[in-house]
Every structure is written in structure tokens, then in C-alpha cells.
Amino acid sequence: MAPYTMDRVGELVESVSRPVDPGKLTIFSTFRNELAFCPAFFEHYRRIGAEQFLIIDDGSDDGTGAWLEAQSDCCVVRTTRAYGEEIEIQLEGQEPKRQRAGIFYKIALPHLWFDGAYVTYVDADEFLFLPPGVTSLQEIAARLEAEGAAAAVASVVEFFPASVAGLSGPLPESFEALLAAYPYFQAERLVELSAEGAELVGESKTARLFGRYAIKPKVERRGWHRIYMPSRVRKAQSFQKAARHKTPMVLRSRDSRLIDTHNANQPPSQTVLLTLAHFVYTSEFAAKIDRAISWGAHANGAAKYRYYAELLQKMGGVENGFLDEQSRRYEGPEQLIELGLMRW
């Protein structure tokens, strides 16, 4: 079978719950068993200007699919190939390669509907901060358009409680409540903008926690891998770095698109650096670890989540176990600008 190309992505769409309006500012994402995050996610993005949600439901079985379909501003997409399933793709100017279907969806799916429009892609546990004085996503898109920028990069800032004890209880149902429950972040710059894209600096909070609690990669040899283990399989058991940047807002056109999960093919704005709050360390943390390991749909068979499980076990009972000298309690977007995590 020939590789999937941008022009063939429609062949991977099984159904769409309601017509997609290409004129509406749209949030695009992939959900799988994210029911706990749904209320806060939709409330937040509606409040900052989202007019439509285009959500791939990747085989949810916890009620997420029904919840999404009940939202009048949500177009639920179901696909013929699961997010973690490998397919052969070929992007313009590149050789064919094997890649998870979900990455190809991020790259290609919006092009079925949004020609010449800025589309925001975020995960279910990622919440975009508006810069000081900005009231909507429309203002960000208008600024990018005015300066001729095809994309905006964001620092991905992990939020967390003081200790593992703060991971208990139900997940809050608003962005403000999430910030109140998990109020700390690392006061360290993560991204430097450049004409080529984004230069990564510093370390993610996850990397710092792995170092502090001596979480080390372990190669497990089972079955015939005791005799021979391909390098690809060995890599699947190594650390996968937590994201320090993404490109959440991208102009979708024939010439402008994402090229992977984090980067666009066109230079980003040099005057705009957004900030994404990433809520990985929440009351859903343990359940997410279990789901990721059982599905194996994440990068390299969800190896990172195996190490997350070890981290959670080692941090249990440690007072203020998440905090270090660079941890700060969130106060407002001005703080993010001062620390170099945002630019506007």
C-alpha cells in the first residue's frame, strides 16, 4: 500500500459527529479516556475565545466520547487507525517512514477543513495562558497574521503540588481550581526563540525529578530479546524527555503545517512566546500511568510512564517532595514574562 500523504489523510477518517465550520477559531486535540479533564478544558478554552472544538476520540471507554458528542460546539472525529498504531507516511520532500498514526493526524488532519486559518493544538492536560492585557486567542492569531508569522511557540511549564499527598482527591473542574490545587512550577527558562524555531535551554521538571530521585533507565530482556535486542527496542526502554516546548498555534495552509508533535515547518514569531500549563502531576497521575502502560500508545511504548511509576513510589511520604530552590508558586502571567517563560 502506498504511504499516506497530506492529500490522503481523509482516508483515515471514519466519521465526524457534526459538520466542521472552517470559519471558526478551533481547538484541535486527541482525547482518550480524558473525562476528568473535559470540564476544565472546555470551560477554559471557551472563555478565551474557542468557537469550535475538533477532537479525535481515540477509542475512549470511560464516557469521554459521549460527553464530547453532547457538546454543541464539538466535532468528534473517529479514525480507522488508532493513535498508537504505526502507519507509513510521506510528507512533501521527505522519504517514506513509519510513524504513529496520531502524529500524522496532528500534522495533516486540520488541512481537511482549515485552509489559511490558525488552528490551536493542545493536549487534554495543557492549558494556554493568555499574555497580560490579551483577552482572547483571536488577538494572538491577529498579531501573528499582522507580522506575517505562521506559528507561535510555547514554553511547556509543568505544574505540581508540594508533595505526593497533594495528588489526592477529585480533579478540579476549572483552570483556576487546577492552579490552586497544583500551584507550583519551576522558575527556569525553557525556550529561546530563533529564526529556525526554538532553542531548548534548561531542564523540564520531570527531568529534574528523575535526577533527584535516581530514576535510571533499565533494559529488560524478555523472550528472544535475551539473545538479540534491536537498537529500536532498546531505545524504547530509555528515557523520553518531557516536552519543554510546543508550537500550539499554527497557520494551516498548503505551505504551513506541523512537521511533528512539537514543531512547524515555518519559522515562528520572534516576538511572541506563549506558555502552556501542563498538568501531568495531578490526582489523575496514577491512573494515567496505568492507562499509558497498558495501551503502549505513547512514544516508544510509553516507556516514560514506567519511570513515572517508579518516581511516584519513591516520592511517597517525602515532605515537599516536589519542591526545590527553583520552585515558585504561580501568581500571574506577568511572573511568566519576568522569568522568560513568556514573551509578548
N, C-alpha and C positions, 0 to 999 in steps of 0.2 A: 504494500500500500504506500502511496506517495506521502511524503511528510505533510503535516498540517501547516498551512501558511496563514497569514493575516486574512486573506480572502476566503479561506475555508473554515474559519472559526465557527461560522453559523452551523456547520455540520455537527458540532459538538453540543449544540443547544437542543435539549429535549422538549422544554416547554417554558413559557413565561406567563405568570399568573394574570397580568393585565398589561395593556399597551404601554410602551415606554414613550414618554414625551421628550423629544430631543431638545426642546427649548427650555427645560427646567434645570436649575442648578442641582446636580445629582451627586449623592454619596454612593460609591460603589464598594462592595465588600463581599467577603465569603464567610458564611457562618456555618458552624457545625456544633450543635448542642450548646448554643450560647444563650439559652433562655434567660439565665440570671442577669446577663449584661444588657439584654434587649431594652428594658425600660429606660435605663440611664443613657444608653447610646442614642436612642431615637429622640428622647427629650432634649439632650444636649445639641444634637445637630439640627433639629428643627428650630431650636431657639437661636442658633447663629446663622440661619439662612437656608438650610437644606430645604429644597422644594420637592425632592423625589429621592427615593432610595432604590438602588438596583442591587439586589442581594442574591448571591448564589447560595442556595441551601444545599450543602454537601452531605445529604443523607442524614439529617438530624433525626433523632428518635426520642427527644425529650420534650417535644411540644413546640420547639423553635419554629418549625415550618408553618404550623397552624397559626402561631402568634404573628409571624411575618405576613401571612396572607390576609390576616384580619386588618392590617394597616392600610388605609385607603391611599396612602402616598408611597407604598412599597410594591415594586415589581419583583416578584420572586422567580429566579431563574433556576431551572434544574437541568443538569447536563448529563450527557451519555457516558462520560468518563469521570470517575471520582477524582477529587483534588490530588490525592497522593499517587494516583496511577501514572505510570510513565508512558509517554507517547513520543513519537518522533515529530519534531517541528523544524521549520526552516524559515528564519527571518531574512528579510531582504539583505543581500550582500554577505550572507553567512552560510556556512556549510550546515547540512542537516545534523541534528543532535537529539539525543534522548533527554527528556526533561519531564518533571512532574506536570501533569495537566493543569494544576492550579496556577502555576507560574505563567503558563501560556494564557490562561483566562485573564489574569491581571494585565498582561500585555495587550491582548487582542480583543477581548470581548466588548469593551466600550465602543470600539470602532464600528460595531454594527449599527449604532444609533447616534453617536455624538461626533459629528464632523465639524471641526472648528470650534469646539466647546471645551472649557476647562472642566475636568472631572476630578473629584477628590476621592482617592482610595485610602481607606484606613481599615485596620482590623477591629474586631468587636471590642477589644480591650484597649483601644487607642482613642484618645480624646484630644482634639486640636484646641490649643489656646488661641484666642484672638489677641493680637497685639494691643497695647494701650491705645485707647481712642478709636479702635476699629470695632464696628458693631455687627459685621456680617461677613460671611465668606464671599459675598458678591463684591465687597470692597477690595478684598485680596485679589480676586480674579480681574477686577477692573484695573488695579495697579499693575499687575503682570502684563495685561494687554497693552496698557499705555506705554510701558517701557520695552515692549516687544519681547518679553521673556516667555519662553514656552513652558517653564516649570518653576516650582518653588521647593527648595529643600527644607527639611525639618530636622532639628535635634530630637532624638528619641530619648526622653527622660523617664527613667523608671521611678515609680513612687512606691513607698513601702511604709509599714508601721515601725514602731521602735523594736518590737520583738515578735517572735512567733505567736505569742499569746494574742497579738492583735489580728491574727488571721482567722479568728473565730467569729461566729455569728453569721447572719444573712448578709448577702452582698447588697450594699446601698443602691438605691434606685434613682440617684441623680448624680451629676458630675460634682456638685458641691459637697454632697454627702460622701462621695468617694474620696475627695481631697481631705475631708475631715477625718475619715477613718484611716487613711493611708497618707499622712501629711508630709512625709519626708522625701527628700531627693538629694542627689549628690551635687554639690556646688562646684562642678568642674565642666569646663568647655569640652564639647564633643566633636564639633564640626568647624572647619574653616572653609569658607566659600572660595571657589576658584573658577576660572573660565572653563575648566574641564569638567567641573561637577562639584564634588565635596571632598575635601581632605580630612580624614579622620584623625582626631587627636584624643588624648586621654583614654580612659577605660570605662566600660559600662559598669553599672553597679553589680550586675551578675558576675562579671569577671573579677571584680574586687572581692566579692563574697566567696567565690570559688578559691581564690588565693588565700584568703583569711582562714577558711575552714579546711584547707588542704584537700580539696576535691581534685583528684587526679584521674586522667584517662586510664581506663583499664581495658585491655584487649581480651575478649572472651572467645576462646576457640572451641567450637562445638562441631560434632559430626565430621564431615570430610575437611572442614577448615582446620582440624588438628594437623592435617598433612600439608595443606596448601591454602593460604588465605590471600585472595586477590587484594591489591592495594585499595581498591574501591571499598571493599568490605571493611578493611582495617580502618580506613578513613571514617566510615560510618560510626565507629565506636570512639572517635575522638571528640574533643570539644567543638561545638558550633558556637561561634561568637554571638552574643546578644547584639541586636541592632543598635547602632549609635546614630544612624541617620536613615531617613527615607525621603522619597520625593512624593509627597501626598497629593499635590495639585499639579496636574499635567494637562497641557493643551493636546487634545486628541485630534489629530489630522493625518493626512497621508504622509506628512514629513515629521510628525512629532508623536512620540509614544514612550511608554516604559520599555526598557530592554531587559529588565529582570525585576526582582522583588523590591529593589531599593533605588534604582537609577533610571533616568530618562536618557534618550538619545540626543537631546539638545541641551546646550548649556543652560543652567538655571539662572534665576535672577541673582545679581550680585548685591542687591540692596535689601532683599527680603530673606530672612531666615526664620522659619516658623518653629514652633515647639509642639511636639506630641507627648502628652502624658500617657505612659504605658503602665497599665495596672496589671502587672503579672503577679505581684505578691499581695494577694487578696484572700478572702475566705474561700474562693474558688480554686486556690492554688493546688491543693492536694488532689482535688477531683480532676483538674486539668492535667496534672501529671499522669494520673491513672488512664485518662482517656487517650492522651497522646501516645503513651507507650503501647496501649492495646491496639490503636489504629495504625501506628507507624507511618502516618501520612506526612509528618513534618520532615524537615531537612535531614537527610541521612538516617532515615528510620527512627526519627525522634530521639537520637542519642542524647541530645541535651537534656531531655526530660528524665533520663536515667540518672544523670548527675544532679538534677534538681531534687529528685527524691532523696539522694544521699545528703544533699545540703540541708533539706528540711529536717532530716533525722538528727544531724549533727548540731543544728541550731536550737533544737528543742530544749527549753529550760534555761537558755542563756539570756540573762537580763540585758535589755537593749542590744540584742544580738545583731540587729541590722545597722546600728549606728556606728559611725566613726567620726574622725575630726572634720571631715568634709561634708557630713550630713547636715542638711538645713530643713527647717520647717517652711513649707510654702506660704508666702504672704501675698503675692500678686504678680502679674506679668512684668511689671517694672523690675522686679527682682531677677527675672529670667534675662532681661536685656542687660542689666548690670553685670551679670555673670557670663555673658557671651553665649547664652543658650538660645537667644532670640535676637533678631535684628529687624528693624522697621524704619 
